Amino acid sequence: MRLHEYQAKQVFADAGVPTPASTLAETVDEAVDAAEDIGYPVAIKAQVHVGGRGKAGGIKLVEDKEEAREAADSILGMDLKGFHVSKVLVEEAVDFVNELYVGVTMDRGEGRPVAMVSTKGGVDIESVAEETPEAIAREHIDPAFGMHPFQARKVVYEAGVDREVANDVARVLTTLYELWDDRDGSDVEVNPLMITGDGDVVAADAVMNIDGDALFRQPELQAMGEEAEEGDELEQKADEYGFDYVRLSGNVGIIGNGAGLVMTTLDLVDYYGGEPANFLDVGGGAKADRIANALDMVFSDDNVDSVVFNIFGGITRGDEVANGINQALEQFDVIPKPVTVRLAGTNAEEGMEILNEDLVTVEHTLEDAVQRAVQHAEEEEEE
């Protein structure tokens, strides 16, 4: 479960992490009033579960009432990478001289949480990790003992943080680890953690993701999740249908039964030069209504140019899946995007014969199916 920035900042502030003065607004007038109360300059920030808000026009720094009204009017109601913006955070602007990144997550390779600090804050930390991994200092934590003070100082110093603020940054990092541990976090980070000209340390952003399986232990955070209207419309629809779904930025829609199968398909789409548009696991069963719901979701994504089904019949039989796909597609007057199907496992050959090849492209191997779907997507883009 993901918290919005304003919610994460509330949690951080309650724990003692310095944050700028801010007010949540849902209308232009509320945003202007909040800016007047806080005092200019202020930042007006879209509250959606997506990164890169600034580059996409979802964060604006304003100097007066007229600019505040114009910014709030342009951000509220906008579509930001597929997310509808219904709230903005009006926040005191921070006069900074440096930006840092601090965060805590689980290093699954090591099987331990890891604290990270970088002096390259304010930018996409994933890009930093890929392009200049040496710019991120890391310290693994033994969860049985928690983060020792010397570990926080060690990783801060290794990152090259100025000694004048190193202890304050270490305290913020220690607090983030305590929140990660106490609140069943999966990811907790501040990017950027700003250093002001006076040497103050201020969390200008806040990310806090919670392990969904532990929400029963976190009723306060669970209530925030309900308030947050988790995810975009498609992710909400996935919850209604009972699908595991993650929206991505590509144009090849992926439908499969089983997380491993879907991940394999996603990786192959990337391998063959395509870009996955989603992760969609329909789970057990593939009756017509369930397949229709999956297609409705994928076809509803404007980014999708083609769809690939990767279904393995275990308990689910290939002939049942084929009938479900036929019946689902027959409900459409016009198939919105080309669909490629690969079946394997129980009654797969029977399923292949049942599939209506006027509605779908049938391939006998996963590699062929993925390559055909990527080709369809490229052809759709060219039209």
Residue pairs with C-beta under 8 A, 6 or more apart in sequence:
1 209
1 210
1 211
1 212
1 215
1 221
1 222
1 225
1 230
2 49
2 208
2 209
2 210
2 225
2 228
2 230
2 231
3 11
3 207
3 208
3 209
3 210
3 221
3 224
3 225
3 228
4 47
4 48
4 49
4 87
4 228
5 45
5 47
5 89
5 205
5 206
5 207
6 22
6 24
6 47
6 87
6 89
7 208
7 224
7 227
7 228
8 206
8 207
8 208
9 19
9 22
9 89
9 203
9 206
11 179
11 183
11 206
11 208
11 221
12 19
12 175
12 176
12 179
12 190
12 203
12 206
12 208
13 19
15 175
15 178
15 179
16 175
17 172
17 175
17 176
17 190
17 203
18 172
18 200
18 201
18 202
18 203
19 202
19 203
19 206
20 91
20 92
20 93
20 94
20 202
20 204
21 38
21 91
21 92
22 38
22 89
22 90
22 91
22 92
23 30
23 34
23 37
23 38
23 89
23 90
23 91
24 47
24 87
24 88
24 89
24 90
25 31
25 33
25 34
25 72
25 87
25 88
25 89
25 90
26 76
26 86
26 87
26 88
27 76
28 69
28 72
28 73
28 76
31 44
31 68
31 69
31 71
31 72
31 76
31 88
31 90
32 65
32 68
32 69
32 72
34 42
34 90
35 42
35 44
35 62
35 65
35 68
35 90
36 65
36 68
38 90
38 91
38 92
39 92
40 62
40 63
40 64
40 68
40 93
41 61
41 62
41 63
41 93
42 61
42 62
42 68
42 90
42 91
42 92
42 93
43 59
43 60
43 61
43 62
43 89
43 90
43 91
43 92
43 93
44 59
44 60
44 62
44 68
44 71
44 72
44 75
44 88
44 89
44 90
44 91
45 53
45 58
45 59
45 88
45 89
45 90
45 91
46 53
46 58
46 59
46 75
46 78
46 80
46 85
46 87
46 88
47 85
47 86
47 87
47 88
47 89
48 58
48 80
48 81
48 83
48 84
48 85
49 83
49 228
49 230
49 231
49 232
50 56
50 80
50 81
50 82
50 83
51 124
52 81
52 124
53 59
53 80
56 80
56 81
57 74
57 75
57 78
57 80
58 75
58 78
58 80
58 85
60 67
60 71
60 74
60 75
61 93
62 68
62 70
62 71
68 90
72 88
72 90
75 85
75 88
76 85
76 86
76 87
76 88
77 84
77 85
77 86
78 84
78 85
79 85
81 249
82 232
82 234
82 247
82 301
82 303
83 232
84 232
84 233
86 229
91 204
94 194
94 196
94 202
94 204
95 196
95 197
96 192
96 194
96 195
96 196
96 197
96 202
96 204
97 195
97 196
97 197
98 119
98 121
98 162
98 194
98 195
99 121
99 122
99 192
99 193
99 194
99 195
99 204
100 117
100 118
100 119
100 121
100 159
100 161
100 169
100 190
100 192
100 193
100 194
100 195
101 116
101 117
101 118
101 119
101 120
101 121
101 122
101 125
101 128
101 136
101 189
101 190
101 191
101 192
101 193
102 115
102 116
102 117
102 169
102 172
102 173
102 176
102 189
102 190
102 191
102 193
103 115
103 116
103 125
103 176
103 187
103 188
103 189
103 190
103 191
103 207
104 113
104 114
104 115
104 116
104 141
104 173
104 176
104 177
104 180
104 185
104 187
104 188
104 189
105 113
105 114
105 116
105 180
105 186
105 187
105 188
105 189
106 112
106 113
106 114
106 186
107 113
107 114
107 138
107 140
110 140
112 140
112 141
112 142
112 143
113 140
113 141
113 143
113 177
113 180
113 181
114 138
114 139
114 140
114 141
115 138
115 139
115 140
115 141
115 147
115 151
115 152
115 155
115 173
115 176
115 177
116 125
116 136
116 137
116 138
116 139
116 155
116 189
117 136
117 137
117 155
117 156
117 158
117 159
117 161
117 169
117 173
118 125
118 128
118 135
118 136
118 137
118 159
119 135
119 159
119 160
119 161
120 128
120 132
120 135
120 136
121 191
121 192
121 193
121 194
122 191
122 192
125 136
125 189
125 191
128 135
128 136
129 136
136 159
137 155
137 156
137 158
137 159
137 160
138 155
139 147
139 151
139 152
139 154
139 155
139 158
141 147
141 151
141 177
143 181
146 177
146 178
146 181
147 173
147 174
147 177
147 178
149 170
149 174
152 170
152 171
152 173
152 174
152 177
153 166
153 167
153 170
155 173
156 166
156 169
156 170
156 173
157 163
157 166
161 169
162 195
164 199
165 195
165 199
165 201
168 200
168 201
169 193
169 201
172 190
172 193
172 201
172 203
176 188
176 189
176 190
177 188
179 185
179 188
179 208
180 188
183 208
183 210
183 218
183 221
184 210
184 211
184 214
184 215
184 217
184 218
185 208
185 209
185 210
185 211
186 209
186 210
186 211
187 207
187 208
187 209
188 207
188 208
188 209
189 206
189 207
190 203
190 204
190 205
190 206
190 207
191 205
191 207
192 204
192 205
193 201
193 202
193 203
193 204
194 201
194 202
194 203
194 204
195 201
196 202
210 218
210 221
210 225
215 221
215 222
215 225
216 222
229 236
230 236
230 239
231 238
231 239
231 247
232 247
234 245
234 247
234 278
234 297
234 300
234 301
235 245
235 246
235 247
237 296
237 297
237 300
238 244
238 245
238 280
238 297
241 290
241 293
241 294
241 297
242 283
243 280
243 281
243 282
243 283
243 293
243 294
243 297
244 259
244 279
244 280
244 281
244 283
245 278
245 279
245 280
245 281
245 297
246 278
246 279
247 277
247 278
247 301
248 275
248 276
248 277
248 278
248 279
249 275
249 277
249 303
250 269
250 274
250 275
250 276
250 277
250 303
251 274
251 275
251 277
251 303
251 304
251 305
251 306
251 377
251 380
251 381
252 269
252 274
252 275
252 276
252 277
252 304
252 305
252 306
252 307
252 308
252 373
252 374
252 377
253 277
253 278
253 280
253 298
253 299
253 301
253 304
253 306
253 307
253 308
253 337
254 262
254 265
254 266
254 269
254 276
254 277
254 278
254 279
254 280
254 307
254 308
254 310
255 262
255 280
255 282
255 294
255 295
255 298
255 307
255 308
255 309
255 310
256 262
256 265
256 280
256 281
256 282
256 309
256 310
256 311
256 312
257 281
257 282
257 283
257 284
257 286
257 311
257 312
257 316
258 281
258 283
258 312
259 281
261 281
261 310
261 311
261 312
262 279
262 280
262 281
262 310
263 279
264 310
264 366
265 308
265 310
265 366
265 370
266 276
266 279
268 366
268 367
268 370
269 275
269 276
269 308
269 370
269 373
269 374
270 276
271 370
272 367
272 370
272 371
272 374
273 374
274 370
274 373
274 374
274 377
274 378
277 298
277 301
277 303
277 304
278 297
278 298
278 301
278 304
280 294
280 297
280 298
282 290
282 291
282 294
284 315
284 316
285 316
286 311
286 316
286 320
286 321
286 324
286 325
287 320
287 324
288 323
288 324
288 327
288 328
289 328
290 324
291 321
291 324
291 325
291 327
291 328
292 327
292 328
292 331
294 328
295 307
295 328
295 329
295 339
298 304
298 307
298 337
299 307
299 336
299 337
304 337
305 337
305 376
305 377
305 380
305 381
306 337
306 338
306 339
306 340
306 373
306 374
306 376
306 377
306 380
307 337
307 338
307 339
307 340
307 373
308 339
308 340
308 341
308 342
308 369
308 370
308 372
308 373
309 325
309 339
309 340
309 341
309 342
309 343
309 360
309 369
310 342
310 366
310 369
311 318
311 321
311 341
311 342
311 343
311 344
311 345
312 343
312 344
312 345
313 321
313 343
313 344
313 345
313 346
313 347
313 348
313 351
314 345
314 346
315 346
316 346
317 346
317 347
317 351
318 343
318 344
318 345
318 346
318 347
318 348
318 349
318 350
318 351
318 352
319 347
319 350
319 351
319 354
320 347
320 351
321 343
321 351
322 341
322 343
322 350
322 351
322 352
322 354
322 355
323 354
325 339
325 341
325 355
325 359
325 360
326 354
326 355
326 356
326 359
329 335
329 339
329 356
329 359
329 360
330 356
330 359
335 359
337 376
337 380
338 361
338 373
338 376
338 380
339 359
339 360
339 361
340 360
340 361
340 362
340 363
340 369
340 372
340 373
340 376
341 355
341 360
341 361
341 362
341 363
341 369
342 362
342 363
342 364
342 365
342 366
342 368
342 369
343 351
343 352
343 355
344 366
352 362
352 364
355 362
361 372
361 376
363 369
363 372
